[in-house]
Amino acid sequence: MKEIDYYKNNEILENSYYQIPQELFINKLYKEKLNSDSKILYAFLLNRLSLSQKNHWFDELNRVYLIFTREEIQRMTEGNTDEGKISVY
């Protein structure tokens, strides 16, 4: 009988993916106004939002909130926010 190969802690991210809504590529409103880096940032934000939901980060009106600093965004986008490629407000 073959031994089971278990995932190790450092292997978990190998099968984790970011999701980008197709709407951002199909809808003229987003397709023409958002560059690819901005769409990737949107995927990062969606991922962070699901983490916030899992941690029960809701305000008094039951809205999910997230914390994503400019520094984290710059690190994840390799500094593209400095070049004006991604607008962060």
Summary of the structure (lengths in Angstrom):
residues: 89
radius of gyration: 17.0
end to end distance: 56.9
largest distance: 57.1
contacts: 172
relative contact order: 0.12
helix: 46%
strand: 2%
